[in-house]
């Protein structure tokens, strides 16, 4: 073999190696290697299905025409929990749509090309997308088994994590064989837990949702709440303080109005020197977003609780000490499923406004 042929072979091998590492981007999640995305089981199921990707687990809700729900829970893997914690940190942020200007779009082009290349060879768009897709697939499988249906279209709700983006959720649904549905008449890029929980407790919803103009008139007269939403699970404590009146009214939740702490879930109690030190940290976290965010506005007059650990007695005592001094209205009787049920309800109502859900007109506008 002459020198030229040997050089050609070496160059080819180097190019192949480079492409493999470039497409991989970061370590592949368990079970993500060479998995071909599944074809959605139905083209248009017409079912009102919502999946909530919570801090350490997922829930689903199927809203039936008679107003009842099929609900269930699917625990997240350790890989999923670690990923959600990572995405809560500012250090994990990167450029992603929607962009503020053309310069950001240009700088993000290589990342988008890599994601599309990975998808074409059967890989998830990224490691995080693979983990999210696996969780979505397991949740959909559980729902299909419970309700004896085939899940196609879904609304997905998520915590307001700093580094979780719309293209991640859309690609995760595609990887899981699901069709991502934009909520009609809803203008945020993602469906945050805050808004869905508000609707899940029956708040901000009009009575005459089948008559759009009457519904709008009702919304004008709805009470505006200083809404504090608290999620407390085994692995996270999150808070958000927002002015809210309608479930479809848009969500004013810039970074200083919400906080996600994956070191203060209930399972972290043993990491502290004693229980009181842990509950003191919880009280401080609960109070912090209120003290920093209200900036002259009133204290919360409505508190909505979600998560699998909100029934813990010590947590409720800490919550009362931290933020309930002015006796706000508290909703806590459906902490596990309120988010998914609220999103399913919003989807059902939205389909009465428009025949087919369409992308939000103002996606990404963050005041």
Secondary structure as a PSIPRED ss2 file (coil, helix, strand):
# PSIPRED VFORMAT (PSIPRED V4.0)

   1 X C   1.000  0.000  0.000
   2 X C   1.000  0.000  0.000
   3 X H   0.000  1.000  0.000
   4 X H   0.000  1.000  0.000
   5 X H   0.000  1.000  0.000
   6 X H   0.000  1.000  0.000
   7 X H   0.000  1.000  0.000
   8 X H   0.000  1.000  0.000
   9 X H   0.000  1.000  0.000
  10 X H   0.000  1.000  0.000
  11 X H   0.000  1.000  0.000
  12 X H   0.000  1.000  0.000
  13 X H   0.000  1.000  0.000
  14 X H   0.000  1.000  0.000
  15 X H   0.000  1.000  0.000
  16 X H   0.000  1.000  0.000
  17 X H   0.000  1.000  0.000
  18 X H   0.000  1.000  0.000
  19 X H   0.000  1.000  0.000
  20 X H   0.000  1.000  0.000
  21 X H   0.000  1.000  0.000
  22 X H   0.000  1.000  0.000
  23 X H   0.000  1.000  0.000
  24 X H   0.000  1.000  0.000
  25 X C   1.000  0.000  0.000
  26 X C   1.000  0.000  0.000
  27 X C   1.000  0.000  0.000
  28 X C   1.000  0.000  0.000
  29 X C   1.000  0.000  0.000
  30 X C   1.000  0.000  0.000
  31 X C   1.000  0.000  0.000
  32 X C   1.000  0.000  0.000
  33 X C   1.000  0.000  0.000
  34 X C   1.000  0.000  0.000
  35 X C   1.000  0.000  0.000
  36 X C   1.000  0.000  0.000
  37 X C   1.000  0.000  0.000
  38 X C   1.000  0.000  0.000
  39 X C   1.000  0.000  0.000
  40 X C   1.000  0.000  0.000
  41 X C   1.000  0.000  0.000
  42 X C   1.000  0.000  0.000
  43 X C   1.000  0.000  0.000
  44 X C   1.000  0.000  0.000
  45 X C   1.000  0.000  0.000
  46 X C   1.000  0.000  0.000
  47 X C   1.000  0.000  0.000
  48 X E   0.000  0.000  1.000
  49 X E   0.000  0.000  1.000
  50 X E   0.000  0.000  1.000
  51 X E   0.000  0.000  1.000
  52 X E   0.000  0.000  1.000
  53 X E   0.000  0.000  1.000
  54 X C   1.000  0.000  0.000
  55 X C   1.000  0.000  0.000
  56 X C   1.000  0.000  0.000
  57 X E   0.000  0.000  1.000
  58 X E   0.000  0.000  1.000
  59 X E   0.000  0.000  1.000
  60 X E   0.000  0.000  1.000
  61 X E   0.000  0.000  1.000
  62 X E   0.000  0.000  1.000
  63 X E   0.000  0.000  1.000
  64 X C   1.000  0.000  0.000
  65 X C   1.000  0.000  0.000
  66 X C   1.000  0.000  0.000
  67 X C   1.000  0.000  0.000
  68 X C   1.000  0.000  0.000
  69 X E   0.000  0.000  1.000
  70 X E   0.000  0.000  1.000
  71 X E   0.000  0.000  1.000
  72 X E   0.000  0.000  1.000
  73 X E   0.000  0.000  1.000
  74 X E   0.000  0.000  1.000
  75 X E   0.000  0.000  1.000
  76 X C   1.000  0.000  0.000
  77 X C   1.000  0.000  0.000
  78 X H   0.000  1.000  0.000
  79 X H   0.000  1.000  0.000
  80 X H   0.000  1.000  0.000
  81 X H   0.000  1.000  0.000
  82 X H   0.000  1.000  0.000
  83 X H   0.000  1.000  0.000
  84 X H   0.000  1.000  0.000
  85 X H   0.000  1.000  0.000
  86 X H   0.000  1.000  0.000
  87 X H   0.000  1.000  0.000
  88 X C   1.000  0.000  0.000
  89 X C   1.000  0.000  0.000
  90 X H   0.000  1.000  0.000
  91 X H   0.000  1.000  0.000
  92 X H   0.000  1.000  0.000
  93 X C   1.000  0.000  0.000
  94 X C   1.000  0.000  0.000
  95 X C   1.000  0.000  0.000
  96 X C   1.000  0.000  0.000
  97 X C   1.000  0.000  0.000
  98 X C   1.000  0.000  0.000
  99 X C   1.000  0.000  0.000
 100 X C   1.000  0.000  0.000
 101 X C   1.000  0.000  0.000
 102 X H   0.000  1.000  0.000
 103 X H   0.000  1.000  0.000
 104 X H   0.000  1.000  0.000
 105 X H   0.000  1.000  0.000
 106 X H   0.000  1.000  0.000
 107 X H   0.000  1.000  0.000
 108 X C   1.000  0.000  0.000
 109 X H   0.000  1.000  0.000
 110 X H   0.000  1.000  0.000
 111 X H   0.000  1.000  0.000
 112 X H   0.000  1.000  0.000
 113 X H   0.000  1.000  0.000
 114 X H   0.000  1.000  0.000
 115 X H   0.000  1.000  0.000
 116 X H   0.000  1.000  0.000
 117 X H   0.000  1.000  0.000
 118 X H   0.000  1.000  0.000
 119 X H   0.000  1.000  0.000
 120 X H   0.000  1.000  0.000
 121 X C   1.000  0.000  0.000
 122 X C   1.000  0.000  0.000
 123 X C   1.000  0.000  0.000
 124 X C   1.000  0.000  0.000
 125 X C   1.000  0.000  0.000
 126 X C   1.000  0.000  0.000
 127 X H   0.000  1.000  0.000
 128 X H   0.000  1.000  0.000
 129 X H   0.000  1.000  0.000
 130 X H   0.000  1.000  0.000
 131 X H   0.000  1.000  0.000
 132 X H   0.000  1.000  0.000
 133 X H   0.000  1.000  0.000
 134 X H   0.000  1.000  0.000
 135 X H   0.000  1.000  0.000
 136 X H   0.000  1.000  0.000
 137 X H   0.000  1.000  0.000
 138 X H   0.000  1.000  0.000
 139 X H   0.000  1.000  0.000
 140 X H   0.000  1.000  0.000
 141 X H   0.000  1.000  0.000
 142 X H   0.000  1.000  0.000
 143 X H   0.000  1.000  0.000
 144 X H   0.000  1.000  0.000
 145 X H   0.000  1.000  0.000
 146 X H   0.000  1.000  0.000
 147 X H   0.000  1.000  0.000
 148 X C   1.000  0.000  0.000
 149 X C   1.000  0.000  0.000
 150 X C   1.000  0.000  0.000
 151 X C   1.000  0.000  0.000
 152 X C   1.000  0.000  0.000
 153 X E   0.000  0.000  1.000
 154 X E   0.000  0.000  1.000
 155 X E   0.000  0.000  1.000
 156 X E   0.000  0.000  1.000
 157 X E   0.000  0.000  1.000
 158 X E   0.000  0.000  1.000
 159 X C   1.000  0.000  0.000
 160 X C   1.000  0.000  0.000
 161 X C   1.000  0.000  0.000
 162 X C   1.000  0.000  0.000
 163 X C   1.000  0.000  0.000
 164 X C   1.000  0.000  0.000
 165 X C   1.000  0.000  0.000
 166 X H   0.000  1.000  0.000
 167 X H   0.000  1.000  0.000
 168 X H   0.000  1.000  0.000
 169 X H   0.000  1.000  0.000
 170 X H   0.000  1.000  0.000
 171 X H   0.000  1.000  0.000
 172 X H   0.000  1.000  0.000
 173 X H   0.000  1.000  0.000
 174 X H   0.000  1.000  0.000
 175 X H   0.000  1.000  0.000
 176 X H   0.000  1.000  0.000
 177 X C   1.000  0.000  0.000
 178 X C   1.000  0.000  0.000
 179 X E   0.000  0.000  1.000
 180 X E   0.000  0.000  1.000
 181 X C   1.000  0.000  0.000
 182 X C   1.000  0.000  0.000
 183 X C   1.000  0.000  0.000
 184 X C   1.000  0.000  0.000
 185 X C   1.000  0.000  0.000
 186 X C   1.000  0.000  0.000
 187 X C   1.000  0.000  0.000
 188 X C   1.000  0.000  0.000
 189 X C   1.000  0.000  0.000
 190 X C   1.000  0.000  0.000
 191 X E   0.000  0.000  1.000
 192 X E   0.000  0.000  1.000
 193 X H   0.000  1.000  0.000
 194 X H   0.000  1.000  0.000
 195 X H   0.000  1.000  0.000
 196 X H   0.000  1.000  0.000
 197 X H   0.000  1.000  0.000
 198 X H   0.000  1.000  0.000
 199 X H   0.000  1.000  0.000
 200 X H   0.000  1.000  0.000
 201 X C   1.000  0.000  0.000
 202 X C   1.000  0.000  0.000
 203 X C   1.000  0.000  0.000
 204 X C   1.000  0.000  0.000
 205 X C   1.000  0.000  0.000
 206 X C   1.000  0.000  0.000
 207 X C   1.000  0.000  0.000
 208 X C   1.000  0.000  0.000
 209 X C   1.000  0.000  0.000
 210 X C   1.000  0.000  0.000
 211 X C   1.000  0.000  0.000
 212 X H   0.000  1.000  0.000
 213 X H   0.000  1.000  0.000
 214 X H   0.000  1.000  0.000
 215 X H   0.000  1.000  0.000
 216 X H   0.000  1.000  0.000
 217 X H   0.000  1.000  0.000
 218 X H   0.000  1.000  0.000
 219 X H   0.000  1.000  0.000
 220 X H   0.000  1.000  0.000
 221 X C   1.000  0.000  0.000
 222 X C   1.000  0.000  0.000
 223 X C   1.000  0.000  0.000
 224 X C   1.000  0.000  0.000
 225 X E   0.000  0.000  1.000
 226 X E   0.000  0.000  1.000
 227 X E   0.000  0.000  1.000
 228 X E   0.000  0.000  1.000
 229 X E   0.000  0.000  1.000
 230 X E   0.000  0.000  1.000
 231 X E   0.000  0.000  1.000
 232 X E   0.000  0.000  1.000
 233 X C   1.000  0.000  0.000
 234 X C   1.000  0.000  0.000
 235 X C   1.000  0.000  0.000
 236 X C   1.000  0.000  0.000
 237 X E   0.000  0.000  1.000
 238 X E   0.000  0.000  1.000
 239 X E   0.000  0.000  1.000
 240 X E   0.000  0.000  1.000
 241 X E   0.000  0.000  1.000
 242 X E   0.000  0.000  1.000
 243 X E   0.000  0.000  1.000
 244 X E   0.000  0.000  1.000
 245 X C   1.000  0.000  0.000
 246 X C   1.000  0.000  0.000
 247 X C   1.000  0.000  0.000
 248 X C   1.000  0.000  0.000
 249 X C   1.000  0.000  0.000
 250 X C   1.000  0.000  0.000
 251 X C   1.000  0.000  0.000
 252 X C   1.000  0.000  0.000
 253 X C   1.000  0.000  0.000
 254 X C   1.000  0.000  0.000
 255 X H   0.000  1.000  0.000
 256 X H   0.000  1.000  0.000
 257 X H   0.000  1.000  0.000
 258 X E   0.000  0.000  1.000
 259 X E   0.000  0.000  1.000
 260 X E   0.000  0.000  1.000
 261 X E   0.000  0.000  1.000
 262 X C   1.000  0.000  0.000
 263 X C   1.000  0.000  0.000
 264 X C   1.000  0.000  0.000
 265 X C   1.000  0.000  0.000
 266 X H   0.000  1.000  0.000
 267 X H   0.000  1.000  0.000
 268 X H   0.000  1.000  0.000
 269 X H   0.000  1.000  0.000
 270 X H   0.000  1.000  0.000
 271 X H   0.000  1.000  0.000
 272 X C   1.000  0.000  0.000
 273 X C   1.000  0.000  0.000
 274 X C   1.000  0.000  0.000
 275 X H   0.000  1.000  0.000
 276 X H   0.000  1.000  0.000
 277 X H   0.000  1.000  0.000
 278 X H   0.000  1.000  0.000
 279 X H   0.000  1.000  0.000
 280 X H   0.000  1.000  0.000
 281 X H   0.000  1.000  0.000
 282 X H   0.000  1.000  0.000
 283 X H   0.000  1.000  0.000
 284 X H   0.000  1.000  0.000
 285 X H   0.000  1.000  0.000
 286 X H   0.000  1.000  0.000
 287 X H   0.000  1.000  0.000
 288 X H   0.000  1.000  0.000
 289 X H   0.000  1.000  0.000
 290 X H   0.000  1.000  0.000
 291 X H   0.000  1.000  0.000
 292 X H   0.000  1.000  0.000
 293 X H   0.000  1.000  0.000
 294 X C   1.000  0.000  0.000
 295 X C   1.000  0.000  0.000
 296 X C   1.000  0.000  0.000
 297 X C   1.000  0.000  0.000
 298 X C   1.000  0.000  0.000
 299 X C   1.000  0.000  0.000
 300 X C   1.000  0.000  0.000
 301 X C   1.000  0.000  0.000
 302 X E   0.000  0.000  1.000
 303 X E   0.000  0.000  1.000
 304 X E   0.000  0.000  1.000
 305 X E   0.000  0.000  1.000
 306 X E   0.000  0.000  1.000
 307 X C   1.000  0.000  0.000
 308 X C   1.000  0.000  0.000
 309 X C   1.000  0.000  0.000
 310 X C   1.000  0.000  0.000
 311 X C   1.000  0.000  0.000
 312 X C   1.000  0.000  0.000
 313 X H   0.000  1.000  0.000
 314 X H   0.000  1.000  0.000
 315 X H   0.000  1.000  0.000
 316 X H   0.000  1.000  0.000
 317 X H   0.000  1.000  0.000
 318 X H   0.000  1.000  0.000
 319 X H   0.000  1.000  0.000
 320 X H   0.000  1.000  0.000
 321 X H   0.000  1.000  0.000
 322 X H   0.000  1.000  0.000
 323 X H   0.000  1.000  0.000
 324 X C   1.000  0.000  0.000
 325 X C   1.000  0.000  0.000
 326 X C   1.000  0.000  0.000
 327 X C   1.000  0.000  0.000
 328 X C   1.000  0.000  0.000
 329 X E   0.000  0.000  1.000
 330 X E   0.000  0.000  1.000
 331 X E   0.000  0.000  1.000
 332 X C   1.000  0.000  0.000
 333 X C   1.000  0.000  0.000
 334 X C   1.000  0.000  0.000
 335 X C   1.000  0.000  0.000
 336 X C   1.000  0.000  0.000
 337 X C   1.000  0.000  0.000
 338 X H   0.000  1.000  0.000
 339 X H   0.000  1.000  0.000
 340 X H   0.000  1.000  0.000
 341 X H   0.000  1.000  0.000
 342 X H   0.000  1.000  0.000
 343 X H   0.000  1.000  0.000
 344 X H   0.000  1.000  0.000
 345 X H   0.000  1.000  0.000
 346 X H   0.000  1.000  0.000
 347 X H   0.000  1.000  0.000
 348 X H   0.000  1.000  0.000
 349 X H   0.000  1.000  0.000
 350 X H   0.000  1.000  0.000
 351 X H   0.000  1.000  0.000
 352 X H   0.000  1.000  0.000
 353 X H   0.000  1.000  0.000
 354 X C   1.000  0.000  0.000
 355 X C   1.000  0.000  0.000
 356 X C   1.000  0.000  0.000
 357 X C   1.000  0.000  0.000
 358 X C   1.000  0.000  0.000
 359 X C   1.000  0.000  0.000
 360 X C   1.000  0.000  0.000
 361 X C   1.000  0.000  0.000
 362 X C   1.000  0.000  0.000
 363 X C   1.000  0.000  0.000
 364 X C   1.000  0.000  0.000
 365 X C   1.000  0.000  0.000
 366 X C   1.000  0.000  0.000
 367 X C   1.000  0.000  0.000
